[in-house]
């Protein structure tokens, strides 16, 4: 992942866009299996100048480096069926836990992508589904807000060693480093326990030296440097009344309308009424060695 900002004259950019398209077609498409990539991704590359420029910018206008990134991301998109991934493709229990969601903005106007780490425990059986779940949110946002970056927030409150899955963290980083060019504004690690310091030193190496500036560590007292209190939960000193529940799918700034007494819950949304008590049961269940129903928690 490269730091963007290197200036290129407009004429040179247009030439590199065309060069990238021609070389991709000649070197990566022609003579290959017809189903190597999703044809919709290939078609978009031929028509969307902004997409090609994003890859070039993220690779400091090196055509060969951009081509490698395009190849990697298109193969990944085909493997995960990104163009056909819908809400119904994801197990319902993943949405119900509230472990990952989009909500609010940082002080620069970037959408916030939240990871509540305390709700995660590593489990190889659900690894692919969880990766698809993250991809679902990224793809949905990319289509709704094309060209707009995200700020990733890892909420480490009450988390510990059992909540860290380094393979999954590496996957999240690769989503921004390889699969979604120019998508990451910053990655904020909030209230990290000291026992996890060593793990996050490894994460730094995955980001690479050119992207270290995008990784921020903040205590709950420092987080308001990046995010205003109106989009921070109370345990971070914020005033945001948002409370995750599902259904419906949380798309906008607030998932449900908010009144003076808190979120409004419709009569049809009975499942979300008991969300808080269910969450307490969920959190306590993670410490148990007994297998539980998937809907009771999200195992990483």
C-alpha positions as CSV (number, residue, x, y, z in Angstrom):
1,X,0.0,0.0,0.0
2,X,1.6,3.2,-1.1
3,X,1.2,6.7,0.1
4,X,-0.7,8.6,-2.5
5,X,-0.1,12.2,-3.5
6,X,2.6,11.9,-6.2
7,X,1.8,14.4,-8.9
8,X,1.3,13.2,-12.5
9,X,0.3,15.5,-15.4
10,X,-3.2,14.7,-16.7
11,X,-1.9,13.7,-20.1
12,X,0.5,11.2,-18.6
13,X,-2.3,9.8,-16.4
14,X,-4.5,9.2,-19.5
15,X,-1.6,7.5,-21.3
16,X,-0.9,5.2,-18.3
17,X,-4.6,4.4,-18.0
18,X,-4.7,3.2,-21.6
19,X,-1.3,1.4,-21.2
20,X,-2.6,-0.4,-18.2
21,X,-5.8,-1.5,-20.0
22,X,-3.9,-2.7,-23.0
23,X,-1.3,-4.6,-21.1
24,X,-3.9,-6.2,-18.8
25,X,-5.8,-7.4,-21.8
26,X,-2.7,-8.7,-23.6
27,X,-0.9,-10.2,-20.6
28,X,-3.6,-11.2,-18.2
29,X,-6.7,-11.9,-20.2
30,X,-5.9,-13.1,-23.7
31,X,-4.8,-16.7,-23.8
32,X,-6.1,-17.4,-20.3
33,X,-9.1,-19.4,-19.2
34,X,-12.3,-17.6,-20.1
35,X,-13.5,-17.8,-16.5
36,X,-10.3,-16.6,-14.8
37,X,-12.0,-13.4,-13.7
38,X,-15.5,-12.2,-13.4
39,X,-16.3,-10.7,-16.8
40,X,-18.1,-7.8,-15.1
41,X,-14.9,-6.7,-13.4
42,X,-12.9,-6.9,-16.6
43,X,-15.6,-4.8,-18.4
44,X,-15.6,-2.2,-15.6
45,X,-11.8,-1.9,-15.9
46,X,-12.2,-1.1,-19.6
47,X,-14.8,1.6,-19.0
48,X,-14.0,3.2,-15.6
49,X,-11.1,5.6,-15.8
50,X,-11.3,6.3,-12.1
51,X,-10.9,2.6,-11.2
52,X,-7.7,2.3,-13.3
53,X,-6.4,5.5,-11.9
54,X,-7.0,4.3,-8.4
55,X,-4.8,1.3,-9.0
56,X,-2.1,3.4,-10.6
57,X,-2.2,6.0,-7.8
58,X,-2.0,3.3,-5.1
59,X,1.1,1.9,-6.9
60,X,2.8,5.3,-7.5
61,X,1.9,5.2,-11.2
62,X,3.9,2.0,-11.9
63,X,1.9,0.2,-14.6
64,X,3.5,-3.2,-13.8
65,X,2.8,-2.9,-10.1
66,X,-0.8,-1.7,-10.8
67,X,-1.3,-4.7,-13.1
68,X,-0.2,-7.1,-10.3
69,X,-2.6,-5.5,-7.9
70,X,-5.5,-5.7,-10.4
71,X,-4.7,-9.3,-11.1
72,X,-4.7,-10.1,-7.3
73,X,-7.9,-8.2,-6.6
74,X,-9.8,-9.6,-9.6
75,X,-8.8,-13.2,-8.6
76,X,-10.0,-12.5,-5.1
77,X,-13.3,-10.9,-6.3
78,X,-13.9,-14.0,-8.4
79,X,-13.1,-16.4,-5.5
80,X,-15.5,-14.5,-3.1
81,X,-18.2,-13.9,-5.8
82,X,-18.1,-10.2,-4.9
83,X,-20.5,-9.1,-7.7
84,X,-23.1,-11.5,-6.5
85,X,-22.6,-11.2,-2.7
86,X,-25.8,-10.1,-1.1
87,X,-27.2,-9.9,2.4
88,X,-28.9,-13.2,2.0
89,X,-25.5,-14.8,1.1
90,X,-24.3,-14.1,4.6
91,X,-25.3,-16.2,7.7
92,X,-27.9,-14.2,9.6
93,X,-26.1,-14.7,12.9
94,X,-23.1,-12.7,11.7
95,X,-25.3,-9.6,11.3
96,X,-27.0,-10.2,14.7
97,X,-23.8,-10.1,16.7
98,X,-22.8,-6.5,15.8
99,X,-19.1,-7.4,15.6
100,X,-18.5,-5.4,12.4
101,X,-20.5,-2.6,11.0
102,X,-20.4,0.8,9.2
103,X,-21.5,3.8,11.2
104,X,-20.6,7.5,11.6
105,X,-17.7,9.6,10.4
106,X,-14.3,10.8,11.5
107,X,-13.4,14.5,11.7
108,X,-12.2,14.4,8.1
109,X,-15.6,13.1,6.9
110,X,-14.5,9.6,6.3
111,X,-17.0,6.8,7.0
112,X,-16.2,4.6,10.1
113,X,-15.8,0.9,9.7
114,X,-16.1,-0.6,13.3
115,X,-14.6,-3.9,14.5
116,X,-15.6,-4.8,18.1
117,X,-12.8,-7.0,18.9
118,X,-14.1,-8.4,22.2
119,X,-16.8,-10.2,20.3
120,X,-14.3,-12.2,18.2
121,X,-12.6,-15.6,18.9
122,X,-10.7,-17.5,16.3
123,X,-12.6,-20.4,14.7
124,X,-11.4,-22.0,11.4
125,X,-14.8,-23.4,10.7
126,X,-16.4,-20.0,10.0
127,X,-13.3,-18.2,8.7
128,X,-14.4,-18.0,5.1
129,X,-17.9,-16.8,6.0
130,X,-16.4,-14.0,8.2
131,X,-14.1,-12.9,5.5
132,X,-17.0,-12.8,3.1
133,X,-18.9,-10.7,5.6
134,X,-16.2,-8.1,5.7
135,X,-16.0,-8.1,1.9
136,X,-19.8,-7.7,1.8
137,X,-19.6,-4.4,3.8
138,X,-16.6,-3.1,1.8
139,X,-18.3,-3.9,-1.6
140,X,-21.6,-2.4,-0.5
141,X,-19.9,0.8,0.6
142,X,-17.7,1.0,-2.5
143,X,-20.9,0.9,-4.7
144,X,-22.8,3.4,-2.5
145,X,-19.9,5.8,-2.1
146,X,-17.5,5.3,-5.0
147,X,-14.1,6.9,-4.4
148,X,-14.8,7.7,-0.8
149,X,-12.3,6.3,1.8
150,X,-13.0,4.5,5.0
151,X,-11.5,4.9,8.5
152,X,-11.2,1.5,10.2
153,X,-11.7,1.5,14.0
154,X,-10.6,-1.5,16.1
155,X,-12.4,-1.1,19.4
156,X,-10.1,-3.1,21.7
157,X,-12.1,-2.4,24.9
158,X,-12.3,-5.6,27.2
159,X,-10.4,-7.7,24.6
160,X,-7.6,-10.1,25.2
161,X,-5.4,-12.7,23.5
162,X,-8.3,-15.0,22.8
163,X,-10.0,-12.3,20.7
164,X,-7.0,-11.9,18.3
165,X,-6.9,-13.8,15.1
166,X,-3.8,-12.6,13.2
167,X,-4.8,-14.3,10.0
168,X,-8.1,-12.4,10.0
169,X,-6.3,-9.1,10.8
170,X,-3.9,-9.7,7.9
171,X,-6.9,-10.4,5.7
172,X,-8.5,-7.0,6.7
173,X,-5.3,-5.2,6.0
174,X,-5.0,-6.9,2.6
175,X,-8.5,-5.8,1.7
176,X,-7.1,-2.2,1.8
177,X,-3.6,-3.0,0.7
178,X,-4.4,-5.0,-2.4
179,X,-8.1,-5.4,-3.1
180,X,-9.5,-1.9,-2.7
181,X,-7.1,0.8,-3.9
182,X,-7.2,4.2,-2.2
183,X,-9.9,3.0,0.2
184,X,-8.1,3.3,3.5
185,X,-7.9,6.7,5.2
186,X,-6.5,5.5,8.5
187,X,-6.7,2.5,10.8
188,X,-7.2,3.4,14.5
189,X,-6.5,1.0,17.3
190,X,-8.5,2.2,20.4
191,X,-7.7,1.3,24.0
192,X,-5.4,-1.6,23.2
193,X,-4.4,-3.8,26.2
194,X,-0.7,-3.8,26.8
195,X,-0.6,-7.6,26.5
196,X,-1.4,-7.2,22.8
197,X,1.5,-4.9,22.0
198,X,3.6,-7.6,20.4
199,X,0.7,-8.7,18.1
200,X,0.3,-5.2,16.8
201,X,4.0,-4.8,16.2
202,X,3.6,-7.6,13.6
203,X,0.7,-5.8,12.1
204,X,2.9,-2.8,11.4
205,X,5.2,-4.9,9.3
206,X,2.2,-6.1,7.2
207,X,1.2,-2.5,6.5
208,X,4.7,-1.7,5.2
209,X,6.9,1.3,5.9
210,X,5.1,3.5,3.4
211,X,1.7,3.1,5.2
212,X,2.8,3.3,8.8
213,X,1.4,6.8,9.0
214,X,-2.1,5.3,8.4
215,X,-1.9,3.2,11.6
216,X,-3.0,5.2,14.7
217,X,-3.0,4.1,18.4
218,X,-5.3,6.0,20.7
219,X,-6.6,5.6,24.3
220,X,-10.3,6.4,24.9
221,X,-9.1,9.8,26.1
222,X,-7.2,10.4,22.8
223,X,-9.7,9.1,20.3
224,X,-11.5,12.4,20.0
225,X,-8.4,13.6,18.1
226,X,-9.7,11.7,15.2
227,X,-13.5,11.2,15.9
228,X,-15.9,13.7,17.4
229,X,-18.0,12.7,20.4
230,X,-21.2,12.6,18.3
231,X,-19.9,9.4,16.6
232,X,-18.3,7.8,19.6
233,X,-20.0,5.3,22.0
234,X,-20.2,6.2,25.7
235,X,-17.4,3.9,26.8
236,X,-15.1,6.1,24.6
237,X,-16.4,9.3,26.2
238,X,-18.8,9.9,23.3
239,X,-22.4,10.9,23.1
240,X,-23.5,8.8,20.2
241,X,-27.0,7.2,21.0
242,X,-26.5,4.6,18.2
243,X,-27.1,1.1,19.4
244,X,-26.5,-1.7,16.9
245,X,-29.3,-4.2,16.2
246,X,-30.3,-6.4,13.3
247,X,-32.6,-6.4,11.4
248,X,-32.7,-4.1,9.5
249,X,-29.3,-3.8,7.8
250,X,-27.5,-0.7,9.2
251,X,-26.8,1.4,6.1
252,X,-27.0,5.0,7.2
253,X,-25.6,7.1,10.0
254,X,-28.1,5.7,12.4
255,X,-29.6,2.3,11.9
256,X,-32.9,3.2,13.5
257,X,-34.6,6.6,14.1
258,X,-33.6,8.1,17.4
259,X,-35.9,9.9,19.8
260,X,-35.3,11.5,23.2
261,X,-35.6,8.2,24.9
262,X,-33.2,6.4,22.6
263,X,-33.6,4.2,19.4
264,X,-37.1,3.7,18.1
265,X,-37.9,0.0,17.6
266,X,-40.7,-1.0,15.3
267,X,-43.3,-3.6,16.2
268,X,-41.9,-5.9,13.5
269,X,-38.4,-5.7,15.0
270,X,-39.0,-7.9,18.0
271,X,-35.6,-9.6,17.8
272,X,-33.7,-6.4,18.4
273,X,-35.7,-5.5,21.5
274,X,-33.8,-7.9,23.6
275,X,-30.5,-7.1,22.0
276,X,-28.8,-5.7,25.1
277,X,-29.5,-8.8,27.3
278,X,-28.6,-11.1,24.4
279,X,-25.3,-9.3,24.0
280,X,-24.5,-9.9,27.7
281,X,-25.3,-13.5,27.3
282,X,-23.2,-13.6,24.1
283,X,-20.1,-12.0,25.8
284,X,-20.2,-14.4,28.7
285,X,-20.5,-17.4,26.4
286,X,-17.2,-16.7,24.8
287,X,-15.4,-17.7,28.0
288,X,-17.0,-21.2,27.9
289,X,-15.3,-24.2,26.2
290,X,-18.7,-25.6,25.3
291,X,-19.8,-25.2,21.7
292,X,-22.8,-23.0,21.2
293,X,-25.1,-22.2,18.4
294,X,-23.5,-19.9,15.8
295,X,-26.2,-17.2,16.2
296,X,-25.0,-16.7,19.8
297,X,-21.6,-15.3,18.8
298,X,-19.1,-14.5,16.1
299,X,-16.0,-16.7,16.4
300,X,-12.8,-15.5,14.8
